[in-house]
Amino acid sequence: MNKFEFAVPCLFGLEGIAGDELRRLDIEDVRVENGRVLFSGDERAMAKANICLRTGERVLLVLATFKATTFEELFQGVYRTNLEDFIPKDGQFPVKGHCLNSQLMSVPDCQAIIKKAASRRLGEKYGVSWLPETGTKYQLQFSIMADQVTLYLDTTGPGLHKRGYRAIGNDAPLRETLAAAMVMLTRYRGREFFWDPFCGSGTIPIEAALIARNKAPGMYRRFMGEAFSWCSPDVWGDVRAEAKDKEFKGKYQILGSDNDPKCISLSIANARKAGVADCISFRDGDATKMDLPSQSGIMVCNPPYGQRMMEQKDAQRLYAAFGKHVRYADQWKKYIITSEPDFEHYFGKRSDKKRKLYNGMIQCNYYMYLDQQRKPNNKK
């Protein structure tokens, strides 16, 4: 099989986690950069990254990289790319992308230039003056940053965060890739009690169940690369079969609770779609009042932010009430994401660790309160 270069864009803060995932998948030459992870591999590596990766946003095949400060340089760079190796005569090849800190900053103009150059290259290679574009879609993407152009072929289609289980979210959905990263940062492996007291549409408990069972997040969805003329469908089938063989079976204690009955109904429906309904319990409950479901465990949650669902003062009062309620739950490890800069003040306790993460475009901190019974140097 041919070997290619790939790029996996990530939410800011998740690059290292995605890089570790790719290494555990035995993928070669993994390199972590700001906003993305690069790796080398063949069709099998492409399929494995799409089907098994939990924290990346998509898998892009790198077609070319070159410098361009003028439209002529952009045209020539694309025209020199061997697009005919990837796009057949009848293939559709729409173009989209972005520009940042470059001489070329007009995205529509860059799209038009790239489309024109690609059309001329393919037309000449196939000996036609007009390309029908009636066949399979081959989405071209470009990134122009600091005058450096990277031309990609998207192998994913809808982003990897679209697992297929959440057709409808609540008012403030958490992206599945971020939820998976939040769970992975706790080192949860299915052995402890896991609780999300603000479960919303159930994303965090569902991602926890997928991780506990080692269930590939892309097992039951389709990817753009599966339809490429140069890709063998057997490769994708083999990767899915291998991932299925690696799934774990067992019983897990995973709970999602919320004080909105509509969220509970939605969470149950989403868990069924994800194939993990047998792993999770959902119940109505006010996080500031309900009894702890277990003596110890891992708590991961995404409480409402003032800038999204509630006024900031209401959110701050919620954090204070929640902090007071769980103040003495020392055998619970607590992981809370929020954009509130003074969260620790309202929660009533400084975190043991915190990590900057982005929920979409919202800068957040992930506050980590470790099990007080197991912390090093704890007096007995």
Secondary structure, 3 states (H helix, E strand, C coil): CCCEEEEEECCCCCHHHHHHHHHHCCCEEEEEECCEEEEEECHHHHHHHHHHCCCCCCCEEEEEEEECCCHHHHHHHHHCCCHHHCCCCCCECCEEEEEECCCCCCHHHHHHHHHHHHHHHHHHHHCCCCCCCCCCECCEEEEEECCEEEEEEECCCCCCCCCCCCCCCCCCCCCHHHHHHHHHCCCCCCCCCEEECCCCCCHHHHHHHHHHCCCCCCCCCCCHHHHCCCCCHHHHHHHHHHHHHCCCCCCCCEEEEECCHHHHHHHHHHHHHHCCHHHEEEEECCCCCCCCCCCCEEEEECCCCCCCCCCHHHHHHHHHHHHHHCCCCCCEEEEEEECCCCHHHHHCCCCCEEEEEEECCEEEEEEEECCCCCCCCCCC
